[in-house]
Amino acid sequence: MVEDTNAQFDHIIAACKDVFLKKSQDYGTSWRVLRPISITDQIMIKALRIRHIQETGSQKIADKTEDEFRGIINYGIIALIQQTLPADDDWELNVEDVEIYYDEKVNEVRHLMQNKNHDYGEAWRQMSEESLVDMILSKLQRIRQILKNKGKTLVSEGIEANVMDIINYAVFALILEEEKK
């Protein structure tokens, strides 16, 4: 099953990366202006939309929830890249550098996913998509509190670990969606 999960992870990420790089060509790296709270809020908006659709069973905008999960993944990668780059660095990056940063962060997230899947026995496969969304929202609330605390924690994981978990939860939701089809 682990080999399947790794292949499924890579498949999901490849689709997300394709969109990310194409948007980088269309818009440049306009996301470089976003501060941590703005990125957190963008992810929150997407997760709340998914939750609302789950709860009401209806939507008026044609965008699929799968697209929102992909957006969560890409905004998560943006958050990780932003933590790597100094805030006063040039806002415009070339697409080749963006791809390198994207791949570096995805590799870190993938490694975390593999380690947690080993320890937890892929427990996420028993979870509902609704629970995965709730976990994403919970992690976002944690990040918001850490930001209020100026990035400091006493005993808890920091922002990066929470963002990596959010990305993995979104990947898991997409894997579960694909398995339903």
Secondary structure, DSSP 8 states (H G I E B T S, - for coil): -HHHHHHHHHHHHHHHHHHHHHHHHHH-SGGGG--HHHHHHHHHHHHHHHHHHHHHS--SS---HHHHHHHHHHHHHHHHHHHHS-TTS-S---HHHHHHHHHHHHHHHHHHHHHHHHHHTSGGGGS-HHHHHHHHHHHHHHHHHHHHTTT--SSS--HHHHHHHHHHHHHHHHHHHHHH-
